[in-house]
Amino acid sequence: MTRNTAREIAVHLAYELGFTDRPPEELVEERLSRERFETLAGEDELYTEAPGPTQAEYIRGVVMGVAEHAPELDGYIAKYARGWRFERIPLVAGAIMRVAMYEVMYRPDIPNGAAVNEAIEIAKKYETPETVKFINGILGSFVRGEIEEAKES
C-alpha cells in the first residue's frame, strides 16, 4: 500500500468520525482489520490491500490526531474559509482539509507541499472542481498564514 492510498483511507476514517459515537481508537482498529478490508475490496479498489504495519501506524496516527485536534483544525478551516459559514463546507472537504492541516502542523516528516498536493488530488476524486479550488485556497492560505509566518517569527 502506498502512502497516497493510506492518506486517502485516513480521510475516509476522518470523515467517518463525524458520524459515529464510537471512540476513535475503536473505529480505527475495526476499520483497519484485514476482515474489513476483505469486505470492502469488492466495493472500492482502495481497499484491495490491507495496510502493512508502517501504513497502519500512519493511518492510526493521523486519524487519532485529527480526532484529538478537531476543534483546532476546524477553527483554522473557519478562519480561512472567508465568506463561507463552516456549516456550509461539504463534509468530505472538511475531512480532507483536517487531514492535510494535521499533517502540516503535527507531522514534520511530511513536507507541507506533499500534504497539500495530496489533499488536492484526493479532493479531485470526491468533490466538484469549485470545491477543489476552495480547498486549495484554504490550505494555501493556512500554510502561508500559520506555518510560514510562524517560521518567520
C-alpha positions in Angstrom: 0.0 0.0 0.0 1.3 3.4 -0.9 1.3 6.5 1.4 -1.2 8.1 -1.0 -3.6 5.2 -0.5 -3.0 5.3 3.2 -3.7 9.0 3.3 -7.0 8.5 1.4 -8.1 5.8 3.8 -7.2 8.2 6.7 -9.5 10.8 5.0 -12.3 8.2 4.9 -11.9 7.5 8.6 -11.6 11.2 9.5 -14.9 11.7 7.6 -16.5 8.7 9.4 -15.5 10.2 12.8 -18.3 12.8 12.3 -20.9 10.1 12.1 -20.2 7.8 15.0 -20.4 7.8 18.7 -17.6 5.2 18.9 -14.3 6.1 20.4 -11.8 6.9 17.6 -9.5 4.1 18.8 -12.2 1.6 18.4 -13.2 2.9 15.0 -9.7 2.8 13.7 -8.9 -0.7 15.0 -12.1 -2.1 13.4 -11.7 -0.3 10.1 -8.0 -1.3 9.7 -8.7 -5.0 10.2 -8.0 -7.5 7.4 -11.6 -8.7 7.6 -12.9 -5.1 7.0 -10.6 -4.7 4.0 -11.7 -8.1 2.6 -15.3 -7.0 2.9 -14.7 -3.6 1.2 -12.3 -4.9 -1.5 -15.1 -5.7 -3.9 -16.7 -2.3 -3.5 -13.7 0.0 -3.6 -10.3 -0.7 -5.1 -8.7 1.5 -2.4 -9.3 -1.5 0.0 -7.9 -4.3 -2.1 -4.7 -4.4 0.0 -4.7 -4.1 3.8 -2.1 -1.8 5.2 1.2 -3.1 6.5 2.5 -2.1 9.9 4.0 1.1 8.7 1.0 2.3 6.8 -1.4 1.2 9.6 0.6 3.2 12.1 0.5 6.2 9.8 -3.3 5.9 9.3 -3.9 5.3 13.0 -1.7 8.3 14.0 -3.3 10.7 11.5 -6.9 9.7 12.4 -6.2 9.8 16.1 -4.5 13.2 15.7 -7.4 14.6 13.7 -9.8 13.4 16.4 -7.7 14.9 19.1 -7.2 18.3 17.3 -10.6 18.6 15.6 -11.7 21.8 17.3 -8.3 23.5 16.5 -8.4 22.2 12.9 -12.0 23.3 12.4 -11.0 26.7 13.8 -8.4 27.1 11.1 -10.8 26.0 8.4 -13.4 28.5 9.6 -10.7 31.2 9.8 -9.6 30.8 6.2 -13.0 30.0 4.7 -13.8 33.6 4.1 -17.3 34.2 3.0 -18.4 30.6 4.0 -20.1 29.5 7.1 -18.4 26.4 8.5 -21.7 24.5 8.3 -21.8 25.0 4.5 -18.5 23.3 3.9 -19.0 19.8 2.4 -18.2 17.1 5.0 -15.8 15.3 2.8 -14.0 18.6 2.0 -13.7 19.2 5.8 -12.2 15.7 6.3 -9.7 16.3 3.6 -8.7 19.7 5.0 -8.4 18.3 8.5 -6.1 15.6 7.5 -3.9 18.0 5.5 -3.8 20.5 8.2 -2.9 17.9 10.8 -0.1 16.7 8.7 1.3 20.2 8.1 1.1 21.0 11.8 2.0 17.8 13.5 3.9 15.6 11.1 7.3 17.1 10.4 8.2 14.0 8.4 5.7 15.1 5.7 6.6 18.1 3.6 3.9 20.8 3.6 3.7 20.7 -0.1 3.1 17.0 -0.2 0.3 17.2 2.4 -1.4 20.0 0.4 -0.9 18.4 -3.0 -2.1 15.0 -1.9 -5.2 16.7 -0.3 -6.0 18.3 -3.6 -5.6 15.0 -5.5 -8.0 13.3 -3.1 -10.4 16.2 -3.4 -10.5 15.8 -7.2 -11.8 12.3 -6.7 -14.7 13.3 -4.3 -15.5 16.9 -4.9 -16.6 19.3 -7.6 -13.9 21.5 -9.3 -15.2 24.5 -7.5 -14.8 22.8 -4.1 -11.3 21.6 -5.1 -10.4 25.2 -5.7 -11.9 26.2 -2.4 -9.9 23.5 -0.6 -6.7 24.6 -2.4 -7.3 28.2 -1.4 -8.0 27.4 2.2 -4.9 25.1 2.5 -2.7 27.6 0.7 -3.8 30.4 3.0 -3.4 28.2 6.0 0.2 27.3 5.2 1.1 30.9 4.4 -0.8 32.4 7.3 0.0 29.9 10.1 3.1 27.9 9.2 5.2 30.3 7.1 4.5 33.3 9.4 5.4 31.2 12.5 8.8 30.3 10.9 9.5 34.0 10.2 8.7 35.0 13.8 
